[in-house]
C-alpha cells in the first residue's frame, strides 16, 4: 500500500529535469522517475506528469512552466495516446 502524499512527492523532486533518473520514488524507493510535459499551442505553461516506472505511482503538477527544450504533448490526439499507453499510472492527490 502506498502511503506517500503529494507533498512527499514535491519534496523529493529534483530542481531540474536532468536528474529525475537519479531521484528515488517517494512511494516505493526505486531509483529513477519518468516525466512528461503536456501543454497548449503558443504557451510555455502546461502541466507535468511525474511517475515511477516500477510502482506506477505519480503526481500531476499543474500550471508549470515548460522549458523550451522539453518534449511537450500539445495535440489532443497525442495526449490521448499517451494516456492510453500509460493507463496503469496511479496519481496521488
Order of alpha helices (4+ residues) and beta strands (2+ residues): alpha-beta-beta-beta-beta-alpha-beta
